[in-house]
Amino acid sequence: MYSREKRMEAVELYLKNGKSAAAVIRELGYPDRKTLRMWYRKHIEEHKTGVLHRNIRTPKFTHEQKQAAVRHYLDHGLSYSKTSRALGYPNRETLRQWCRELVPDRCRKRRGGLQYTEEQKREAVAALCTREGSAQEVALVHGVSRPVLYQWKNKLLGREVHAAMTDTGDEAIRKTREELLEEVESLQKQIKRLKLERDVLKVTAEIIKKDPGVAPKNLANKEKALLVDALRNDHPLKDLLCCVKMSRSSYFYQRARLLAEDKYREVRHRIKDLFNENGGRYGYRRIHALLLREGRRISEKIVRRIMAECALVVFGRKKRKYSSYQGENAPAAENLLERDFRAEAPNTKWLTDITEFQIPDGKVYLSPMVDCFDGMLVSWTIGTSPDAELVNTMLDMAVATLKPGEKPIVHSDRGSHYRWPGWLKRMEDADLTRSMSKKACTADNAACEGFFGRLKNEMFYNRTWTGISVDEFMEMLNGYLYWYNKKRIKMSLGAMSPLEFRNSLNLAA
């Protein structure tokens, strides 16, 4: 039935385990005690005589008897013991071997004790200690024999617990439950500790900007205090201090220093006020310039840091722009500026275009005239329709500001508004020179497009316009344009507004 290799493996394991047949059967699943002792005696005899024993004998059972026994085993609950008792042959080990040979995929597999994990053993022992039925039922549920189940219990809980359970009944069950609960509590503490270590490493990398592999105990005390503060809501203070290797007194000393009075507190409040006074439109460079004008000498980097800490961020977003191009319906003028938007004096180069504002209540259009000298708005018109009246009125207002002898170049895109007879006649009457961008080339009018971008970032994109009527919006837009000319500082003008810059040069606005 068994090859010589299997017999030798069983005998060697028998000797290794101090001639314990039960240990061999638990690990290998074969043979029975009587057969194992017989194999051992033959092994000793072979060792003494030097002659190998050959087990040659006539089969005791025919092939038909084997098949009949296996069929009965399959049809009556897959039980080796019941089949052996019902047929009168063979023993359980022989029947198990027949099933392995004839139906290996359907026979029950014996599982040795070493094939179970420690967790499975603990689960089986816990079920044994808290059972309501018999131990045999627990053993069948976990796929082991009743003796093996008790051996696991003796190994895990000790023989004294087994004796106590046998003598005291319910009291022993209670004690076993307590031991298992203590083990669960120990595992929960271990999980909690591992979670704490994980959170500490994560915060070290994210907040303190350290390498994720750095040990928390190697941090400076100030960094440890920041780390502990970030995790105090999730973990006990005592556990955090133990993890980062920091004393309680050092932590509170560093925490007091972190909470000490901010030497930039007054400047911080002033920065917030300046940011809000200007509608949240100024970045750190313009805020720094305003502080210098007030006599507050402070680093630009500190202003940037304070604004970042206070979340003072200028809102910005790209939006599709309005286009008035409707094809080449009239000859276009030559591009005289060639992207040179510098001007040595006011009223020498003007730029114009139309932009659209879309709010829930409707659409609004703006047509300004921008002076290249300092970016001042010479004139502007606001309306609900991008028609000829919008641009012609704006041009009339701009021409009215000119002094005798001033004849600026008026640069625009190729929109239809700047090719209509009314526009052309007004340009000719005022003796103004026309200039136009190339087709589909916004860069040729970049200075005017830049004004539109600043306007929308500072006044339009940073809020919602729900509930605002068109008339209210036009009034607010008009107020911004006045503020743009009189108060909004430009870094290119030495942190002065266009009007302040002209007044500093004694130029009439």
Beta strands, then each sheet from edge to edge (+ up, - down):
strand 1: 349-352
strand 2: 355-359
strand 3: 362-371
strand 4: 377-383
strand 5: 409-412
strand 6: 433-436
sheet 1: 2+ 3- 1+ 5+ 6+
sheet 2: 2+ 3- 4+
end
